[in-house]
Structures are given as C-alpha cells and as structure tokens.
C-alpha cells in the first residue's frame, strides 16, 4: 500500500491548501467591502473640487493654469503606474501592465523619453525589469491608501510638467466595475482638458457664486487644480485597492474550488488503488487455499 500512502499524503496536502485559500477568500471578501466603501466615499471630494475650480476658471477666462497648458516642446511622457503590493489576485496586475507597456512603446515610437512613478511593489518590479526610468515610488501602502504617502511621488510629476519637462502625464490603474469585473485603464492626467471641468446645468446653478480671492485668482485656481489632480490619483489608488481585493477573492474562490475537485479525483484514485490491493490479496488467499486443498 505504498502507492495508497503516497496518495493519502497528497490528499492531506491539498486539504491544507484548501483551508488556506478558503481563509484568504474570506479575508479578501471582508477587505473588499471596506475598500469599496473607501472608494465611494472619496468621490464627493474630487467632484466638489472639480466644480469649484470649473466655476472659478469661467469667472477668470483670461487666465489659463499651467496644469491645462500643453507644452508641445518636451520630449518626454510621464506615467503614474498604480499596481498592488502583493500577488495572488489573478491577472489584475498583468492586464494593467500590458496596457502600460503598449502605451510606453507608442511614446517611445514617437521619439519621446518615458519617465515613470511606481505606486505598488508589482509595478515597481516590472518597471525595473523593462529598464524604465523610475523617478519616484510609493510602496507598502497597506490596506488603506494614505494621501501623505502619495503627494511626494505625484508632486514629482506635477513639477516636471509645470517646468516644461513633460508633454503629458498618464495615470494607469485598474478601475473597479463590480466584484466580477475590473477594467485596466490608461488615462491622461495632464494637461487637464476643458471637458474635464465641464459642468452640467444643475452644477452651474449650485456653484454659480461670486468669490473673493486671497491672495489672487491665479494662485487659488492653481492650488485647487493641484488638489484636484492629487484627488484623482488618490481615487485611482482607492479603485485599484477595491479591484485588488475583489480579484483576490475571486482567485482564491477558484483555487478553493479547484482544490475540492482535485481532492475528489485523488480520493477516487485512492479508492481504486485500495480496491485493487484488496482484490489482489483475496486472489492470493483463494489461490493459496486451492493449492493446499489440491
């Protein structure tokens, strides 16, 4: 029964793996709900800033913020790549990094240099492997994104764009659609287009106020746009974290189901092996009895 003992060992090993994947599935489900709540609660802040900035910009049409001006002279493009710190979340990181790679190739094909900011260990490791120039990074963010950890890397890109070193800045992340679907996106963050600040009729009525500026309108608009961009990056990280927990929950559920299927197959093989061994022993006993009586 050496083969049977080996199969029993495999069954025990797969059962232990199943317990681990089931526990990870339950932890991911719990974290997913918190991540979704955090993601949704961040949206009103960016909407409020966008509306106030849009109203201020229309009140001062003679001024255009540097965050909305395309340089057109720089030979570099910036990418803020948002990924996870940990693995075991299916193809989440692979999909967004594939989209990033294609966008980087397009930029390099146009003769432009690529600069990158990595948010998350997986993206940092990938960018280092392909030889991309990483100017800043933010890793080990934990289960909840902290804005103070993101401001530094984001400021690196903002300063480079305002200084005329970058033509464009793109943010790459995975958008949360629902528990079963997450969509990898590469969106232009800078320069901000006029359509981003477009208001609906209801918003125009709600934010149609007059303002007193301190110190001046240009400084206030620039500062608000900066806060809006930071809010967009924070929202992208929150969306990515919600997507991560959803993808991990689905992946661990699939792993648990596969482990259950494998255990069933191994038990079937074990029972067949055990049955064959019993049949063989019975045949030997019957053969021995027949030889003695003969």
C-alpha positions in Angstrom: 0.0 0.0 0.0 3.0 2.3 -0.7 1.0 4.0 -3.5 -2.0 4.4 -1.3 0.1 6.0 1.4 1.5 8.5 -1.1 -2.0 9.4 -2.4 -3.2 9.9 1.2 -0.3 12.3 1.7 -1.3 14.2 -1.4 -4.9 14.4 -0.3 -3.8 15.8 3.1 -1.5 18.4 1.4 -4.3 19.6 -0.9 -6.8 19.8 2.0 -4.3 22.0 3.9 -4.0 24.2 0.8 -7.8 24.4 0.5 -8.1 25.6 4.1 -5.6 28.4 3.4 -7.2 29.5 0.1 -10.7 29.5 1.8 -9.3 31.6 4.7 -7.8 34.0 2.2 -11.0 34.2 0.3 -12.9 35.2 3.4 -10.3 37.8 4.4 -10.4 39.3 0.9 -14.2 39.5 1.0 -14.1 41.4 4.3 -11.4 43.8 3.0 -13.3 44.2 -0.3 -16.3 45.7 1.4 -14.2 48.2 3.3 -12.2 49.1 0.2 -15.4 49.7 -1.8 -16.8 52.0 0.9 -13.5 53.9 1.0 -13.5 54.2 -2.8 -17.1 55.5 -2.9 -16.5 58.0 0.0 -13.6 59.6 -1.9 -15.6 60.5 -4.9 -17.6 63.5 -3.5 -14.4 65.3 -2.5 -13.0 65.3 -6.1 -16.4 66.3 -7.5 -16.6 69.2 -5.2 -13.1 70.5 -6.1 -13.8 70.0 -9.8 -17.0 72.1 -9.7 -15.5 74.9 -7.7 -12.4 75.0 -10.0 -14.6 75.0 -13.1 -16.7 77.9 -11.8 -13.5 79.8 -10.9 -12.0 79.2 -14.3 -15.1 80.5 -16.1 -15.1 83.6 -13.8 -11.5 84.2 -14.9 -11.3 83.3 -18.6 -8.2 85.5 -19.1 -6.1 83.1 -17.0 -5.1 79.6 -18.0 -3.5 77.4 -15.4 -0.1 75.7 -16.3 -1.8 72.4 -15.5 -4.1 72.9 -18.5 -1.4 74.1 -21.0 0.2 71.6 -23.3 3.9 72.3 -23.7 4.4 70.5 -27.0 8.1 71.1 -26.8 9.2 68.5 -24.3 10.4 65.1 -25.5 9.2 63.1 -22.5 6.0 61.5 -21.3 5.2 60.6 -17.7 3.4 57.6 -16.4 2.0 57.1 -12.9 1.6 53.3 -12.6 -0.7 52.0 -9.9 -0.4 48.3 -9.0 -0.7 46.1 -5.9 2.0 45.4 -3.3 1.0 41.7 -3.1 0.2 39.0 -5.6 -2.4 36.2 -5.7 -5.0 38.4 -7.3 -5.4 36.8 -10.7 -4.5 38.7 -13.8 -5.1 42.1 -12.2 -1.5 43.5 -12.5 -0.8 41.6 -15.7 -3.6 43.4 -17.5 -2.8 46.9 -16.4 1.0 46.4 -17.0 0.2 45.1 -20.5 -1.7 48.3 -21.3 1.1 50.4 -19.8 3.7 48.6 -21.9 1.8 49.3 -25.1 1.4 53.0 -24.2 5.1 53.3 -23.4 6.0 51.7 -26.7 3.8 54.2 -28.6 5.5 57.1 -26.8 9.0 55.7 -27.5 8.0 55.1 -31.1 7.2 58.8 -31.3 10.7 59.5 -30.2 9.8 60.5 -26.6 11.5 59.5 -23.4 9.5 57.7 -20.8 9.5 58.7 -17.1 7.5 56.7 -14.5 6.3 56.8 -11.0 5.6 53.4 -9.4 2.8 53.0 -6.8 2.9 49.4 -5.6 5.6 46.8 -5.5 4.5 44.8 -8.5 4.6 47.9 -10.8 8.0 48.9 -9.4 9.5 45.5 -10.0 8.0 45.4 -13.6 9.3 48.9 -14.5 12.8 48.0 -13.2 12.8 44.8 -15.2 12.0 46.5 -18.5 14.5 49.3 -17.8 12.1 52.2 -17.5 13.3 55.3 -15.7 11.6 55.4 -12.3 11.8 58.9 -10.9 9.8 58.2 -7.7 7.9 55.4 -5.9 5.4 54.7 -3.2 5.2 51.1 -1.9 3.8 49.2 1.1 0.6 51.4 1.3 -1.2 48.8 3.3 -4.9 48.2 3.1 -5.9 51.9 3.1 -4.3 54.5 0.9 -2.7 57.4 2.7 -2.7 60.7 0.8 0.5 61.9 2.5 2.4 58.9 1.0 1.1 59.7 -2.5 1.7 63.5 -2.5 5.5 63.2 -2.9 5.5 61.0 -6.0 2.7 62.9 -7.6 4.5 66.3 -6.9 7.5 64.9 -8.8 5.3 64.6 -12.0 3.5 67.9 -11.4 6.7 69.9 -11.1 8.2 68.2 -14.1 5.1 69.0 -16.2 4.8 72.6 -15.0 8.5 73.0 -15.6 8.1 72.0 -19.2 10.0 68.7 -18.9 6.9 66.6 -19.8 4.4 66.8 -22.6 1.8 64.6 -20.9 1.2 62.6 -17.7 -0.8 59.5 -17.8 -2.2 57.5 -14.8 -2.5 53.8 -15.2 -4.7 51.8 -12.8 -7.5 49.2 -12.6 -11.0 50.6 -12.3 -13.5 48.8 -10.1 -16.6 48.0 -12.1 -18.1 45.2 -9.9 -17.0 42.2 -8.0 -16.5 40.1 -11.1 -15.2 42.8 -13.4 -12.2 45.2 -13.2 -11.1 47.3 -16.1 -7.4 48.3 -16.7 -7.2 52.0 -17.7 -4.6 54.4 -19.0 -6.0 57.9 -18.7 -4.4 61.3 -19.4 -4.0 63.2 -16.2 -2.1 66.2 -17.6 -2.7 68.6 -19.3 -6.2 68.8 -18.0 -8.7 69.2 -20.8 -11.6 71.7 -20.7 -14.1 68.8 -20.9 -12.9 67.6 -17.5 -14.1 70.8 -16.0 -17.3 70.9 -17.9 -20.4 71.4 -15.7 -24.0 70.3 -16.0 -26.8 72.8 -15.7 -27.5 71.7 -12.2 -23.9 72.1 -11.2 -23.8 75.6 -12.8 -26.7 76.6 -10.6 -25.3 75.0 -7.5 -21.8 76.6 -7.9 -22.8 79.9 -9.5 -21.3 82.1 -6.8 -19.0 85.1 -6.7 -15.7 84.8 -4.9 -13.2 86.9 -3.0 -9.7 85.8 -3.8 -6.8 85.6 -1.4 -4.0 86.2 -2.5 -5.2 86.2 -6.1 -7.4 84.2 -8.6 -4.4 82.6 -10.4 -2.9 81.2 -7.1 -6.3 79.9 -5.9 -7.1 78.2 -9.2 -3.6 76.6 -9.5 -3.8 75.3 -5.9 -7.3 73.9 -6.4 -6.3 72.2 -9.7 -3.3 70.7 -7.8 -5.6 69.4 -5.1 -8.0 68.0 -7.8 -5.1 66.1 -9.5 -4.0 64.7 -6.2 -7.6 63.6 -5.5 -7.7 61.9 -8.9 -4.5 59.9 -8.0 -5.9 59.0 -4.6 -9.2 57.9 -6.3 -7.2 55.7 -8.7 -5.3 54.1 -5.8 -8.6 53.5 -4.0 -10.2 52.0 -7.1 -7.2 49.8 -7.6 -7.3 48.5 -4.0 -11.0 47.7 -4.3 -10.2 45.8 -7.6 -7.3 44.0 -5.9 -9.5 42.6 -3.1 -12.3 41.6 -5.5 -9.8 39.9 -7.8 -8.1 38.1 -4.9 -11.5 36.9 -3.5 -12.4 35.5 -7.0 -9.0 34.0 -7.5 -9.0 32.3 -4.0 -12.5 31.0 -4.6 -11.4 29.5 -7.8 -8.4 28.0 -6.1 -10.6 26.6 -3.3 -13.0 25.0 -5.9 -10.1 23.5 -7.8 -8.6 22.1 -4.6 -12.0 20.4 -3.8 -12.1 19.0 -7.3 -8.6 17.7 -7.0 -9.3 16.1 -3.6 -12.3 14.3 -5.2 -10.1 12.9 -8.0 -7.4 11.8 -5.6 -9.9 10.1 -3.4 -11.3 8.2 -6.4 -7.7 7.1 -7.4 -7.0 6.1 -3.8 -10.2 4.0 -3.6 -9.4 2.3 -6.9 -5.9 1.6 -5.7 -7.1 0.2 -2.3 -9.8 -1.9 -4.1 -7.1 -3.3 -6.4 -4.9 -4.2 -3.5 -7.8 -5.9 -1.6 -8.7 -7.9 -4.7 -5.1 -9.0 -5.2 -4.9 -10.1 -1.5 -8.2 -12.1 -1.9 -6.9 -13.7 -5.1 -3.7 -14.8 -3.3 -5.7 -16.2 -0.4 -8.0 -18.1 -2.7 -5.0 -19.4 -4.7 -3.2 -20.5 -1.6 -6.3 -22.3 -0.2 -6.8 -24.1 -3.5 -3.1 -25.2 -3.6 -3.4 -26.6 -0.1 -6.6 -28.5 -0.7 -5.3 -29.8 -4.1 
